[in-house]
Amino acid sequence: MSEGSRAEQAHAGARAPEAPARRTAVVVGGGLAGITAALALADAGVDVTLVEGRPRLGGLAFSFQRGELTVDNGQHVYLRCCTAYRWFLDRIEGAALAPLQDRLDVPVVDVAKPEGKRLGRLRRDPLPVPLHLGRSLATYPHLSLAERAAVGRAALALKGLDLTDPALDAQDFGSWLAAHGQSARAVEALWDLVGVATLNAVAGDASLGLAAMVFKTGLLSDPGAADIGWAAVPLGELHDRLARKALDSAGVRTEVRTRVTSVSLNGNGGWSVQVPGETLRADAVVLAVPQRETHGLLPPGALDDPGRLLEIGTAPILNVHVVYDRPVLARPFVAALGTRVQWVFDRTDASGLREGQYLAVSQSAALDDIDEPVAVLRERYLPELERLIPGARGAVVKDFFVTRERTATFAPTPGVGRLRPGARTKAPGLYLAGAWTATGWPATMESAVRSGVSAADAALNALGRPRPARLFAFEEAA
């Protein structure tokens, strides 16, 4: 053998080892949790297939067409403290389309009071916590002086709670508030005003652990934590079009109108995901679907007690949509007291309406209304809107319709924390995501995104892939 041949062989032997084979993953579910998990895995170099049964992405935060209107199925908002959802907006290049308030400012109208004395505001000052809310609370006209003082004491007690204490999950928030001197009026005009919208339950039906998390994080952590943001465009623009564009750019194969029928472990340690006409093979699978659907797809032994998933209840949200022939509300949104109406949002520009005004009434914990016929809801809500909004009294209603999400969120009842599983299962390579999993948050867009990050982190760790630098960093819930 010539010296040249020996040199070539030595050089060949010194070459770097071949790159490891590409790893593969299937994400089942195209809501925010599934989109997040798919993006995080793809950003780490994993070949990802995302499968969604609906014809669109976005889960329960989506849009549809009604004539010339583009309608969101429900009004979704987020807070400045929702750092995971804000990361998600940045990741899909949609942050500018869902701006935050410069500073928390919530107009609260009590229709039981005489006109001219109905308006109160919950807003913050540029001061440290808890002084940032001090002036707003001291001048809040919907509570007496004694009730305002009692609210301040309860807030300090709430701030002292340890969110890692599992005993908090077993208690209900309403009983805790009563024990800390909160009147029925204070619960209605403050605690439930915020809590029903974020928890989808009244205080008496909500876990103290979840309620404390909401109020501590949103109102008592950082001065700007509760600043409100919402989409200035239809949700489908964010959660479907821009999300799909980001998935495509990341190399994710996205299949909609595709229902997964089974998920099973292969003899070689990989996974088979069965869809009509095809079997998808993967090293890892993320189930990012609701708890009942997850229960139906889990292979035996994946969870110690899979029946617990079926014990996680659900709670409804009703949205009432009204199109008037003229502008009737001058504010972007308003919260209401003394009426069954909870929150009203102006969706005129976002929907594409050219004449008149389109208002969306968001009704959380809507057990009494969720199954009522549209005609009944029309008779029930239009007079209430006229009581709340003087401009509506002479306006012509050009359209009235409702959207119903009967299982909009998991029910945040006392004890639900022990039922919520983490991202990892006992089946190697199988992970769970969804707002209902153990994120530490109630069922919000924030919780959904956090769950997707948790599932992706767990999968990447098992696959031996580094965490992508652009992935949102957070402290995982225990």
C-alpha positions, 0 to 999 in steps of 0.5 A: 500500500502506498504512503498516499493510500495510508494517509487517506485511510488515516484521514478517513478514520479521523473524520467526525462520526456521522450525525445521529439519525433524525428523531421523529415525533407526532403531536396529536391536537392542533390547539395552542398546546399542540402547536407549541409542542410541535414548534419546540420539538421542530426547533430542536431538530426533531421531525414533527407531524402535527395531526388535528381532527378539525379543519383548522388550528387553534383549538377552542380559540378560533374564528369563523365566517358569518356573512361578511363578519369574521367572528371569534368563537369567544372573547379571549384575553391575556395578561402581561404576566402570561409570559408563555403566551406572549412568547407564543405570540412572538414565536408566530410573529403575531405580538403586534396583532394582540397588543397589551394595555399601557397600564391596567384600566378596567371600567366597571359599571354598576347598573343598579346605581343612578346614571352618572354614578355608575362608573368605577375603575380598576387601574394601576399607578406606576408604583411598587406592589401593592401600592400600585393598586392602592389609589384605585382601591381607595376610590373604588365606588362600588365598595364601602370604605369598610369593604375596601379596607377589608379587601386590602387585608385579604389581599395581604393575607392572599399574598402570604399564601404558599402556592406549593401547599397542596392543602390550598387545592382542597379548599374553596376560595369563597369560604376563604374569602368569607373567613377573611372578612369579605362581604357578599358585595366585595365578592361580587364587585371585585373578587368574582369580577376578576375570578369568574373571567379567569377561573370560569367559576364563582369563588365558592366553586373554585379551588383556593389554590388556583384562585390564589395563583391568579390573584397573586400572579396577576395583581400582587407580583409585579405592577404591570402583571395584570395589564390586559391584552387581546387580539386586534384581529380575528383569533384565526389570524393568529392561531391558525394562519400565523401558527401554520406559517410558523409550523411550515417554516419550522418544517412541521408536517401539519395534517388537519381533518385527520382523526387519530384512532389509536396510539400504540407502542411498538416492539422496538420501543417506537410508537405507531399513531393510526390515522385513516389510511396511514400509520405514523411512526415516531420516537415520541408522541405528545397527546395535546387533546382534551382529557376525555379524548386523551383517556380514550387514546392512552395505552394501558399502563401509561398512567397509574389511574387513568380514570382520574382524567374522567373525574376532571369536570368541565365548565361552559362559556357562552358568548352573545354577539350583537350587531347594532346599526350605530356605535353604542359603546365608546370604550373597547370593553366594559365590565358590569355589576348589577346585571347578568352581563359580565364583560362586553367587548367591541369587536367591530374593527376586528370582525371587518364590520364597516357600519354600526357596531359589533359587541361580544358579551362574554359569559363565563360559568354560564350554566344557567344560559348555556342550553337556552334557545337563541330566542330566549337569550335574545329576550334575556340579554338585549334589555340588559345591554340597554340597561348597561349601555345607554346608547343601545336604547335607541339602536336597531339590532341588525344581528343577534347570535350566540356561540356556545362552548359547553366544555370550554375549560376544565372546572377549577373545583377544589381537589382538581389539582390531584387529578391533573397529570404532568407532562410525563407518563409511565410509557416511555416516549409518550407525553401529555399537553393541554391547559387541563394538565398540571401547569399550576394555572387555570384553563387559559391560553397561558396554561395551554402554551406552558403545557406544550413547553413542558411536554416538549422539554420532557420529550427532548430530554428523553430524545437526547436533544438540546433545548432550543435557545428560542424556547420560552424558559419557565419554572415547571410546576411540580 
